[in-house]
Amino acid sequence: MLNKLKSMFNKNKKSGMVASWAAFFFISVLVFLAFSDGDFSFLLTYSSLCRCFGMMLLVAKLQRSGSAAGVSAKSLHCYTFVFAARLCSILRHEGYLPYDRSGDWLYHCVEGASLLATLVAIFLVHSTYNLSYEENNDSFGAIPFLPSSFGSLCIIIPCFILAALFHPSLNRDWFSDVTWTCSIYTESFAVLPQLFLFQKQASYSATVEPLIGHFVAALGFSRIVEMAFWMSSFTELSDRYGNRHVGFLVLICQIVHLIIMGDFFYFYLSSIKRGLPMQLPSHHSYV
């Protein structure tokens, strides 16, 4: 068993699969020791760190390869909205912040850094490396009367409407509560355009660039961490009338997110086990 684990580690080390995650986990331990009081709510901050890590990996990928191939701009549009909406809530009120010291300022800074990294990635995709951007494959949300570049609105608008109708009231402020809830709902589906692009990409290139795989995996891992917190705390998410169905809806959205990413996680973990770049099946549907 140990020999198998050692062999798997050596393969991933040679292919560059381990280094980025090892560095992230090391930094995570340092952040935990420096800013956490050991409170369970640190999971919210850790989830935020995972998202930031993923976005920074994507920026590194774009800069290193000089190409935007394999990257969904529509997913980035959705995540820009997610981070901006969350910041609109947590910068004004404290209802959805971690209880420990990381909620004093670190959580805000990490979310801000994630937004900045996402905006940089969008700039690189649409400007610096726009010639390599696969707009034809990034076709999620291609419906009549809606320009293809606005496909992310197919996710954002329904999530905003749902959040306006069903949201908790920890902040006792309609705008702040709705923006936080909308960020949660939108994040659950923001990865769909990227998975849709993978599906299109599989028809001509079965290999996913390692950093893109890490980027998507980090976003999924962040939701696992966040869900671990809300599974024990979702009952606190009641609306202004005291109804707790909103908490169940928030939890269900996070479960749906993981179901959507189920296939991706399978192929990603399989690639780690083999010590090879992630391979896409030529006839498989992610969405």
Secondary structure, 3 states (H helix, E strand, C coil): CHHHHHHHHHHHHHHCCCHHHHHHHHHHHHHHHHHCCCCCCHHHHHHHHHHHHHHHHHHHHHHHHCCCCCCCHHHHHHHHHHHHHHHHHHCCCCCCCCCCHHHCCHHHHHHHHHHHHHHHHHHHHHHHCHHHCCCCCCCCCCCCCCCHHHCCHHHHHHHHHHHHHCCCCCCCCHHHHHHHHHHHHHHHHCCHHHHHHHHHHCCCCCECCHHHHHHHHHHHHHHHHHHHHHHHHHHHCCCCCCCCHHHHHHHHHHHHHHHHCHHHHHHHHHHHHHCCCCECCCCCCCC
